Amino acid sequence: MTMPDDVVSRILQMRLEHLVRGCLRLFSQLQLEDISASSPAIPNILIKALHRAMSATAASLQKDRCLA
């Protein structure tokens, strides 16, 4: 089962707003906001977002090297 885009966006938004909060705290906040998400899915979403950001950075660096 995939997580709806709006839930993923909310998780990422909450992470940016509260960098020191852990996944369990984010999960609890989602519950308070009546947003349904599984606890194990939250770290997976954050890891995938980190990998996408790292890939984009690496691609940008590679592009810059090619242009130099």
C-alpha positions in Angstrom: 0.0 0.0 0.0 1.3 3.4 -0.9 1.0 6.5 1.2 -1.1 9.3 -0.2 0.9 12.3 -1.5 -0.8 14.7 0.9 0.3 12.5 3.9 3.8 12.3 2.5 3.9 16.0 2.1 2.7 16.6 5.6 5.3 14.2 7.0 8.1 16.0 5.1 6.7 19.4 6.2 6.6 18.4 9.8 10.2 17.1 9.6 11.4 20.5 8.2 9.5 22.4 10.9 10.8 20.2 13.7 14.2 18.8 12.8 14.9 17.2 16.2 11.6 15.3 16.5 11.9 11.6 15.9 9.7 9.4 13.8 7.5 8.3 16.8 6.8 11.9 17.7 5.9 12.7 14.0 3.6 9.6 14.1 1.9 10.9 17.3 1.5 14.3 15.8 -0.1 12.8 12.7 -2.6 10.9 14.9 -3.5 14.2 16.7 -4.2 15.7 13.3 -6.4 12.7 12.4 -4.0 11.7 9.6 -3.7 8.0 9.1 -0.1 6.7 8.6 1.7 3.6 9.8 4.5 4.1 12.2 7.1 2.1 10.1 6.2 4.0 7.0 7.4 7.4 8.4 11.2 6.5 8.5 10.9 4.9 5.1 9.4 8.2 3.7 12.1 10.2 5.3 14.8 7.9 4.0 13.4 8.0 0.4 13.2 11.8 0.6 16.9 11.9 1.7 17.9 9.6 -1.1 16.1 11.8 -3.7 17.7 14.9 -2.3 21.2 13.3 -2.4 20.6 12.1 -5.9 19.5 15.5 -7.1 22.6 17.1 -5.4 24.9 14.5 -7.0 23.3 15.1 -10.5 23.7 18.8 -10.0 27.4 18.4 -9.1 28.0 16.2 -12.1 26.3 18.7 -14.4 28.5 21.5 -13.0 31.6 19.4 -13.6 30.6 18.8 -17.2 30.0 22.5 -17.8 33.4 23.5 -16.3 
